[in-house]
Amino acid sequence: MTLLERLNHDMKEAMKKKDKPALNVIRMVKASIQNEAIKQGKPQLTEDEELSVLSRELKQRNDSLHEFQDAGRDDLVEKTDEEIKILQKYMPEQLSDDELATLVEETIKAVGAESKNDMGKVMGALMPKVKGKADGSKVNKLVMKHLS
């Protein structure tokens, strides 16, 4: 079942259960996926492209959550946190810290990186492997740590 099919199925379920928060999040994600397809001039996105849109939506919610926490907006923190939990159901299983560290070390060896100057090579080779399975900033920090 593709992501779009899962979203459609879950949207119907949310309508039946009158689950407004889930319904709103699913509609927003579907709209983002459709907008991206229109922007790229395609009838439908690939699974990787759909995952990129979903990751972007999740990242936006996480950024907003931090902003709301800093501003002391508990009402928006709760709403955004709920949206994040709903979105995470559609994300692939996240890599553990150990798995991520192993992947980083393997990639550094594979590309022959020795210093921070090789950061671009490492990130270029690593990001497609961890797409949707790990946060990019977390990956970046780990690579920096291993290259220093």
C-alpha positions in Angstrom: 0.0 0.0 0.0 1.5 3.3 -1.0 1.6 6.3 1.2 -1.2 8.1 -0.7 -3.4 4.9 -0.4 -2.7 4.7 3.3 -3.6 8.4 3.7 -6.8 8.0 1.8 -7.8 4.9 3.9 -6.9 6.6 7.2 -8.8 9.7 6.1 -12.0 7.7 5.6 -11.4 6.1 9.0 -10.9 9.5 10.6 -14.1 10.8 9.0 -16.1 7.8 10.4 -14.6 8.2 13.9 -15.0 12.0 13.7 -11.3 12.4 14.6 -10.9 16.0 13.5 -7.1 16.4 14.5 -6.2 13.3 12.4 -8.4 14.3 9.6 -6.9 17.8 9.4 -3.3 16.5 9.4 -4.0 13.9 6.8 -5.7 16.5 4.6 -2.7 18.8 5.0 -0.3 16.1 4.0 -2.3 15.0 1.0 -2.5 18.6 -0.1 1.2 19.0 0.2 1.8 15.8 -1.8 -0.6 16.9 -4.5 1.0 20.4 -4.6 4.5 18.9 -5.0 3.2 16.7 -7.8 1.8 19.8 -9.6 4.9 21.8 -8.9 7.0 19.0 -10.5 4.5 18.6 -13.4 3.9 15.0 -12.6 0.6 13.1 -12.3 1.9 11.3 -9.2 5.0 11.4 -7.0 7.4 8.4 -6.4 7.5 6.9 -2.9 10.8 8.7 -2.2 9.3 12.0 -3.3 6.2 11.4 -1.1 8.5 10.5 1.8 10.4 13.8 1.2 7.2 15.7 1.5 6.2 13.9 4.6 9.6 14.5 6.1 9.4 18.2 5.3 5.9 18.4 7.0 7.3 16.7 10.1 10.3 19.0 10.2 8.1 22.0 9.9 6.0 20.8 12.8 9.1 20.1 14.9 10.4 23.5 14.3 7.1 25.1 15.2 6.9 23.0 18.4 10.3 24.4 19.5 9.1 28.0 18.7 5.8 27.5 20.6 7.7 26.0 23.6 10.1 29.0 23.7 7.1 31.4 23.5 5.2 29.6 26.2 2.2 28.8 24.0 1.1 25.6 25.7 -2.1 25.5 23.7 -0.2 25.4 20.4 2.4 23.0 21.9 -0.3 20.4 22.6 -1.9 20.7 19.1 1.5 20.6 17.3 2.7 17.6 19.4 -0.5 15.7 18.5 0.1 16.5 14.8 3.7 15.2 15.1 2.4 11.9 16.6 0.0 11.5 13.7 2.6 12.2 11.1 5.1 9.8 12.6 2.7 6.9 12.0 3.4 7.4 8.3 7.2 7.7 8.6 9.5 4.6 8.2 11.0 3.2 11.4 13.7 5.5 12.6 17.3 4.3 12.9 18.7 3.9 16.4 21.7 5.9 17.4 23.9 2.8 17.2 22.7 1.9 13.7 23.1 5.5 12.6 26.7 5.7 14.0 27.6 2.4 12.2 26.2 3.8 8.9 28.2 7.0 9.3 31.4 5.1 10.0 30.9 2.8 7.0 30.2 5.7 4.7 33.2 7.7 5.9 35.4 4.7 5.2 33.7 4.0 1.8 34.3 7.6 0.5 37.7 7.8 2.1 36.9 10.9 4.1 39.6 12.2 6.5 38.7 15.7 7.5 35.8 18.1 7.7 36.7 19.2 4.2 35.2 15.9 3.0 31.9 16.6 4.8 30.0 17.1 1.5 31.2 13.8 0.1 30.1 11.9 3.2 26.7 13.7 3.4 26.1 13.1 -0.3 26.6 9.4 0.0 24.9 9.0 3.4 21.7 11.0 3.1 20.1 8.7 0.4 20.7 5.7 2.8 19.0 7.4 5.8 16.3 9.4 3.9 13.2 9.4 6.2 14.8 7.2 8.7 16.9 9.8 10.5 16.9 13.6 11.1 19.3 15.4 8.8 20.6 17.7 11.5 21.3 14.6 13.7 23.2 13.0 10.9 25.2 16.2 10.2 26.3 16.4 13.9 27.3 12.8 13.9 29.3 13.1 10.8 31.0 16.2 12.1 31.9 14.4 15.3 33.4 11.5 13.4 35.4 13.7 11.1 36.9 15.9 13.8 
